[in-house]
Amino acid sequence: MSMSVILGILLDFKLGDPYNFPHPVKLMGRIISFEEKLVRRIIKSKNGLKLAGLIIVIINILLGFTVPYLLLKLIKQYRLIYILVDTYLIYTCIAAKCLDYEATKVSEALDSGIEQGRERLSYIVGRETKNLSEEEVIKATVETVAENTSDGVIAPLMYIILLGAPGGLAYKFINTMDSMLGYMNDKYIDLGYFPAKIDDIFNYIPARLTGIFMCLGSIGKFNMKDGFRIMIRDRKNHKSPNCAYPEGAVSGLLGVQLGGNNYYHGRLVEKPTIGDNIRPIEKKDVRNTIDIMYLSEILFLTTCIIIELIIINIK
């Protein structure tokens, strides 16, 4: 495993994502926003928008992979500069510290009152928060950390280890397209069709790995047996083919129930529950879920290093 991967993870542990720090995902967001405005100005038909969504996906995956690949190739002979740039690109793909920070802020805001907790939660979720109870705010925070342990930590790390920083950035482009366009409402049902489907495909393996490493990393700390049991039992209890794996693992590990109905953009979305309602969810479960995220990341990284060493010794 390259030095850049280790340094990138350590930087994320230390710095997270400072709000004013230059970040490739911010640029990705601006590109996607520009593409959407351009497409909607030119194309009006449903089939045309669906095709445009596919073209946007292809263009952005190529951009996400090719630009950093060519940049790194250009500076490869300058070893120190190469390591610095490669480390920075890898660091920007990983969001563990950011998830820790944002989830902790929701928990802390609840100490000041339910309104503050709802407002802070609205920064990190797509659902409506204005009428949520304290228990629902906590549940939404736990679900967000669980789901994004896959999207923001294990998945980018997997693609970085397989394809280097270009692979990680291509994945982040895919994930950003899904978060901006992949809604199944009237506005995005056509344009967002392929961004959502491609995101599902690229998260298929990482989501399942995340659930497994969440459970294995929790040996001796949380209920590993129930983590696996609920993850397998309730793996289809979500509109996404992937999200129920990490959410199911966390639900079983902590003995709380997640999922259920929520309002998005004024519309009630009916969703099944995940896990058994063994006990009420509490604020401490936010910290517990963050701990599960870090444990799964460390175990995943350790496993990859061991596999790499075995392969090297075989050769």
Steps between C-alpha positions, in 0.01 A plus 500: 500500500640839402622757749246743355205284611623483858579873507163584345314303768707659777426847358130420502522382863668828592340765278169374364356737238548864607217706348725749316760246386524440122330171428447307172144405600403868505626530143312183407184654640543813290561293187187289560293812568621657175424180307149482643421862411636452147304179444173644629541802276538282189299184568135477605391141427511223760704263282735782407563580867565133577756478218657825614537351848695208352725736304565706814598183686745391227658845468542544875645154565755567226575843647528363853749231397691654209586845640672374819656211306664736251602743775671227701664359189634845414668549840602139567871572448492759780461256787434740787248707302334181377456365855361835622247530217404132514453523878284811468277340234455185709432703814217688326325171414461385862236649730528320835601804704238714325229248590628494858492880520155551345333220697656620825375853431142367470534318832645809669230724349232285663644602838385854416151390393307310237487796257878526498531126446255504210682791336841336532364173363361681194861568392571131443171331395254537213189430708287770662607565859265772628256261670737228618510394864832470684493124449442547125785752477735252667379216277554707185853586615584136570361397160706769326825392663423132431416554132790737441749265661458317172464799264755725668758263645512134390392549136751776415774309683421187301521682167816684609670172594395343169553796264689767693385858555336514152275209598403670824419828326299327226298335776448834677368645172253212476390548860465877456288454187269272694468744790417788263299330225398156624162587649194301400268802501330669204791736436777240491329170414635517143822702519601320819417148384850399385692694770299309763542161328875541447541600864313184604733289285821658632380467861382140469820337630612781737164506683516129572865520602415790729234299682739207543787715628265691731406171664850351510650824630251505789611172661500548876345847480155454345270205421676353196263203474192722474687733266538219246151365569315826444716596202414174324136491610416863412735549206205571266317739732605812311423657162875490432650156427800597713411723796338233714831313538686761708178622664399143583843428647486809723141425602591149612828603662329765714164327552296791362248534220573717196309581181129572481298772327638850435407816314715611204421827319149504644421142401461205739733218404395169653794281598519177700685493829844345546580306817309422817378763744686345795556836669441869422773667298708747706751778439785267596415294191630781279843461662469121484430514125800728448714247689365221278596707193859543618532136604379382158740737322800384703412133455443545126835674458679238711343220295609662173857536628510132605362386163756715320786355707381146429487572125850650509640197685333259255664683209 
